[in-house]
Amino acid sequence: MTQANIGPDFISMWAIESEQKAREIAAAFHAALHGLRQLYIAVPSQRRRA
């Protein structure tokens, strides 16, 4: 049985014990994505330069 559902613009997760824990997970995920975006800006792909 799947405990998550992922779409192009959302992620739904089940079996999270509290709203507080869900908010912590969402904040960590957001921070990780923001960090990846900043890394992409700082170190652009070699394919883009060609």
Biopython code that builds the backbone (N, CA, C, O; Angstrom):
import numpy as np
from Bio.PDB.StructureBuilder import StructureBuilder

atoms = [
    (1, "MET", "N", (0.835, -1.185, 0.000)),
    (1, "MET", "CA", (0.000, 0.000, 0.000)),
    (1, "MET", "C", (0.879, 1.248, 0.000)),
    (1, "MET", "O", (1.813, 1.345, 0.796)),
    (2, "THR", "N", (0.593, 2.188, -0.871)),
    (2, "THR", "CA", (1.358, 3.417, -0.987)),
    (2, "THR", "C", (0.933, 4.399, 0.096)),
    (2, "THR", "O", (-0.255, 4.547, 0.383)),
    (3, "GLN", "N", (1.922, 5.072, 0.697)),
    (3, "GLN", "CA", (1.615, 6.045, 1.745)),
    (3, "GLN", "C", (1.860, 7.480, 1.289)),
    (3, "GLN", "O", (1.862, 8.402, 2.103)),
    (4, "ALA", "N", (2.068, 7.666, -0.019)),
    (4, "ALA", "CA", (2.268, 9.010, -0.559)),
    (4, "ALA", "C", (1.713, 9.070, -1.974)),
    (4, "ALA", "O", (1.641, 8.066, -2.683)),
    (5, "ASN", "N", (1.330, 10.259, -2.354)),
    (5, "ASN", "CA", (0.815, 10.508, -3.692)),
    (5, "ASN", "C", (1.543, 11.740, -4.212)),
    (5, "ASN", "O", (1.497, 12.791, -3.573)),
    (6, "ILE", "N", (2.209, 11.635, -5.349)),
    (6, "ILE", "CA", (3.017, 12.730, -5.867)),
    (6, "ILE", "C", (2.484, 13.152, -7.231)),
    (6, "ILE", "O", (2.319, 12.327, -8.129)),
    (7, "GLY", "N", (2.221, 14.435, -7.371)),
    (7, "GLY", "CA", (1.766, 15.003, -8.627)),
    (7, "GLY", "C", (2.734, 16.072, -9.088)),
    (7, "GLY", "O", (3.738, 16.323, -8.422)),
    (8, "PRO", "N", (2.453, 16.711, -10.221)),
    (8, "PRO", "CA", (3.377, 17.716, -10.745)),
    (8, "PRO", "C", (3.505, 18.946, -9.853)),
    (8, "PRO", "O", (4.519, 19.641, -9.908)),
    (9, "ASP", "N", (2.495, 19.226, -9.034)),
    (9, "ASP", "CA", (2.556, 20.414, -8.192)),
    (9, "ASP", "C", (2.110, 20.165, -6.750)),
    (9, "ASP", "O", (1.745, 21.102, -6.040)),
    (10, "PHE", "N", (2.140, 18.891, -6.316)),
    (10, "PHE", "CA", (1.760, 18.593, -4.942)),
    (10, "PHE", "C", (2.355, 17.266, -4.485)),
    (10, "PHE", "O", (2.730, 16.422, -5.298)),
    (11, "ILE", "N", (2.434, 17.103, -3.183)),
    (11, "ILE", "CA", (2.784, 15.828, -2.564)),
    (11, "ILE", "C", (1.821, 15.619, -1.412)),
    (11, "ILE", "O", (1.721, 16.473, -0.531)),
    (12, "SER", "N", (1.109, 14.500, -1.399)),
    (12, "SER", "CA", (0.216, 14.145, -0.299)),
    (12, "SER", "C", (0.817, 12.955, 0.426)),
    (12, "SER", "O", (1.208, 11.971, -0.202)),
    (13, "MET", "N", (0.892, 13.041, 1.739)),
    (13, "MET", "CA", (1.458, 11.945, 2.529)),
    (13, "MET", "C", (0.461, 11.540, 3.606)),
    (13, "MET", "O", (-0.210, 12.388, 4.194)),
    (14, "TRP", "N", (0.370, 10.251, 3.856)),
    (14, "TRP", "CA", (-0.493, 9.736, 4.900)),
    (14, "TRP", "C", (0.373, 9.171, 6.014)),
    (14, "TRP", "O", (1.592, 9.070, 5.877)),
    (15, "ALA", "N", (-0.241, 8.819, 7.072)),
    (15, "ALA", "CA", (0.416, 8.189, 8.238)),
    (15, "ALA", "C", (1.418, 9.123, 8.918)),
    (15, "ALA", "O", (2.415, 8.663, 9.475)),
    (16, "ILE", "N", (1.162, 10.419, 8.875)),
    (16, "ILE", "CA", (1.955, 11.374, 9.646)),
    (16, "ILE", "C", (1.166, 11.624, 10.924)),
    (16, "ILE", "O", (-0.022, 11.946, 10.890)),
    (17, "GLU", "N", (1.851, 11.470, 12.049)),
    (17, "GLU", "CA", (1.142, 11.431, 13.322)),
    (17, "GLU", "C", (0.522, 12.747, 13.787)),
    (17, "GLU", "O", (-0.394, 12.729, 14.610)),
    (18, "SER", "N", (0.991, 13.876, 13.287)),
    (18, "SER", "CA", (0.418, 15.148, 13.744)),
    (18, "SER", "C", (0.602, 16.231, 12.682)),
    (18, "SER", "O", (1.422, 16.102, 11.773)),
    (19, "GLU", "N", (-0.177, 17.292, 12.821)),
    (19, "GLU", "CA", (-0.020, 18.433, 11.917)),
    (19, "GLU", "C", (1.355, 19.067, 12.100)),
    (19, "GLU", "O", (1.971, 19.507, 11.130)),
    (20, "GLN", "N", (1.834, 19.116, 13.332)),
    (20, "GLN", "CA", (3.154, 19.687, 13.606)),
    (20, "GLN", "C", (4.241, 18.931, 12.839)),
    (20, "GLN", "O", (5.116, 19.547, 12.230)),
    (21, "LYS", "N", (4.185, 17.593, 12.870)),
    (21, "LYS", "CA", (5.173, 16.786, 12.148)),
    (21, "LYS", "C", (5.044, 17.014, 10.645)),
    (21, "LYS", "O", (6.054, 17.091, 9.944)),
    (22, "ALA", "N", (3.817, 17.123, 10.142)),
    (22, "ALA", "CA", (3.608, 17.383, 8.714)),
    (22, "ALA", "C", (4.214, 18.732, 8.323)),
    (22, "ALA", "O", (4.814, 18.856, 7.255)),
    (23, "ARG", "N", (4.059, 19.732, 9.178)),
    (23, "ARG", "CA", (4.636, 21.049, 8.899)),
    (23, "ARG", "C", (6.162, 21.005, 8.917)),
    (23, "ARG", "O", (6.809, 21.666, 8.105)),
    (24, "GLU", "N", (6.743, 20.231, 9.839)),
    (24, "GLU", "CA", (8.204, 20.082, 9.894)),
    (24, "GLU", "C", (8.730, 19.439, 8.607)),
    (24, "GLU", "O", (9.736, 19.879, 8.051)),
    (25, "ILE", "N", (8.041, 18.397, 8.141)),
    (25, "ILE", "CA", (8.439, 17.718, 6.907)),
    (25, "ILE", "C", (8.317, 18.670, 5.721)),
    (25, "ILE", "O", (9.206, 18.722, 4.871)),
    (26, "ALA", "N", (7.219, 19.422, 5.662)),
    (26, "ALA", "CA", (7.017, 20.369, 4.562)),
    (26, "ALA", "C", (8.099, 21.451, 4.566)),
    (26, "ALA", "O", (8.604, 21.828, 3.509)),
    (27, "ALA", "N", (8.453, 21.944, 5.743)),
    (27, "ALA", "CA", (9.492, 22.979, 5.834)),
    (27, "ALA", "C", (10.842, 22.436, 5.385)),
    (27, "ALA", "O", (11.580, 23.123, 4.679)),
    (28, "ALA", "N", (11.169, 21.219, 5.784)),
    (28, "ALA", "CA", (12.440, 20.608, 5.381)),
    (28, "ALA", "C", (12.476, 20.386, 3.872)),
    (28, "ALA", "O", (13.497, 20.632, 3.230)),
    (29, "PHE", "N", (11.370, 19.925, 3.310)),
    (29, "PHE", "CA", (11.293, 19.694, 1.866)),
    (29, "PHE", "C", (11.446, 21.012, 1.111)),
    (29, "PHE", "O", (12.170, 21.084, 0.118)),
    (30, "HIS", "N", (10.770, 22.042, 1.581)),
    (30, "HIS", "CA", (10.868, 23.354, 0.944)),
    (30, "HIS", "C", (12.303, 23.879, 0.991)),
    (30, "HIS", "O", (12.814, 24.394, -0.004)),
    (31, "ALA", "N", (12.948, 23.746, 2.146)),
    (31, "ALA", "CA", (14.334, 24.201, 2.285)),
    (31, "ALA", "C", (15.260, 23.436, 1.344)),
    (31, "ALA", "O", (16.162, 24.019, 0.743)),
    (32, "ALA", "N", (15.034, 22.135, 1.220)),
    (32, "ALA", "CA", (15.873, 21.324, 0.327)),
    (32, "ALA", "C", (15.697, 21.765, -1.125)),
    (32, "ALA", "O", (16.680, 21.906, -1.853)),
    (33, "LEU", "N", (14.466, 21.981, -1.545)),
    (33, "LEU", "CA", (14.229, 22.418, -2.924)),
    (33, "LEU", "C", (14.813, 23.800, -3.178)),
    (33, "LEU", "O", (15.391, 24.046, -4.237)),
    (34, "HIS", "N", (14.667, 24.693, -2.223)),
    (34, "HIS", "CA", (15.226, 26.032, -2.372)),
    (34, "HIS", "C", (16.750, 25.951, -2.478)),
    (34, "HIS", "O", (17.358, 26.664, -3.276)),
    (35, "GLY", "N", (17.360, 25.086, -1.678)),
    (35, "GLY", "CA", (18.810, 24.905, -1.738)),
    (35, "GLY", "C", (19.260, 24.371, -3.085)),
    (35, "GLY", "O", (20.281, 24.809, -3.615)),
    (36, "LEU", "N", (18.515, 23.435, -3.641)),
    (36, "LEU", "CA", (18.857, 22.897, -4.957)),
    (36, "LEU", "C", (18.737, 23.974, -6.029)),
    (36, "LEU", "O", (19.554, 24.025, -6.948)),
    (37, "ARG", "N", (17.737, 24.826, -5.920)),
    (37, "ARG", "CA", (17.572, 25.912, -6.887)),
    (37, "ARG", "C", (18.749, 26.874, -6.800)),
    (37, "ARG", "O", (19.278, 27.304, -7.825)),
    (38, "GLN", "N", (19.161, 27.212, -5.582)),
    (38, "GLN", "CA", (20.292, 28.123, -5.412)),
    (38, "GLN", "C", (21.569, 27.494, -5.969)),
    (38, "GLN", "O", (22.389, 28.188, -6.570)),
    (39, "LEU", "N", (21.741, 26.190, -5.774)),
    (39, "LEU", "CA", (22.902, 25.494, -6.314)),
    (39, "LEU", "C", (22.876, 25.518, -7.839)),
    (39, "LEU", "O", (23.913, 25.724, -8.469)),
    (40, "TYR", "N", (21.712, 25.313, -8.435)),
    (40, "TYR", "CA", (21.575, 25.339, -9.890)),
    (40, "TYR", "C", (21.930, 26.725, -10.440)),
    (40, "TYR", "O", (22.583, 26.841, -11.477)),
    (41, "ILE", "N", (21.497, 27.764, -9.738)),
    (41, "ILE", "CA", (21.819, 29.128, -10.173)),
    (41, "ILE", "C", (23.321, 29.370, -10.070)),
    (41, "ILE", "O", (23.917, 29.975, -10.961)),
    (42, "ALA", "N", (23.929, 28.901, -8.991)),
    (42, "ALA", "CA", (25.367, 29.134, -8.763)),
    (42, "ALA", "C", (26.236, 28.321, -9.715)),
    (42, "ALA", "O", (27.293, 28.784, -10.141)),
    (43, "VAL", "N", (25.793, 27.108, -10.051)),
    (43, "VAL", "CA", (26.580, 26.214, -10.907)),
    (43, "VAL", "C", (25.689, 25.754, -12.053)),
    (43, "VAL", "O", (25.126, 24.660, -12.000)),
    (44, "PRO", "N", (25.556, 26.583, -13.095)),
    (44, "PRO", "CA", (24.670, 26.208, -14.209)),
    (44, "PRO", "C", (25.157, 24.964, -14.959)),
    (44, "PRO", "O", (26.339, 24.619, -14.944)),
    (45, "SER", "N", (24.228, 24.331, -15.592)),
    (45, "SER", "CA", (24.527, 23.128, -16.375)),
    (45, "SER", "C", (25.444, 23.463, -17.539)),
    (45, "SER", "O", (25.301, 24.515, -18.162)),
    (46, "GLN", "N", (26.384, 22.575, -17.836)),
    (46, "GLN", "CA", (27.277, 22.744, -18.976)),
    (46, "GLN", "C", (26.485, 22.713, -20.280)),
    (46, "GLN", "O", (26.877, 23.373, -21.242)),
    (47, "ARG", "N", (25.397, 21.977, -20.338)),
    (47, "ARG", "CA", (24.585, 21.884, -21.552)),
    (47, "ARG", "C", (23.960, 23.218, -21.912)),
    (47, "ARG", "O", (23.752, 23.496, -23.093)),
    (48, "ARG", "N", (23.658, 24.044, -20.934)),
    (48, "ARG", "CA", (23.054, 25.344, -21.207)),
    (48, "ARG", "C", (24.030, 26.299, -21.867)),
    (48, "ARG", "O", (23.620, 27.175, -22.629)),
    (49, "ARG", "N", (25.309, 26.143, -21.589)),
    (49, "ARG", "CA", (26.319, 27.050, -22.118)),
    (49, "ARG", "C", (26.673, 26.757, -23.568)),
    (49, "ARG", "O", (27.178, 27.637, -24.265)),
    (50, "ALA", "N", (26.423, 25.562, -24.030)),
    (50, "ALA", "CA", (26.850, 25.151, -25.384)),
    (50, "ALA", "C", (26.107, 25.889, -26.478)),
    (50, "ALA", "O", (26.356, 25.652, -27.660)),
]
sb = StructureBuilder()
sb.init_structure("model")
sb.init_model(0)
sb.init_chain("A")
sb.init_seg("    ")
for serial, (resi, resn, name, xyz) in enumerate(atoms, 1):
    if name == "N":
        sb.init_residue(resn, " ", resi, " ")
    sb.init_atom(name, np.array(xyz, "f"), 0.0, 1.0, " ", f" {name:<3s}", serial, name[0])
structure = sb.get_structure()
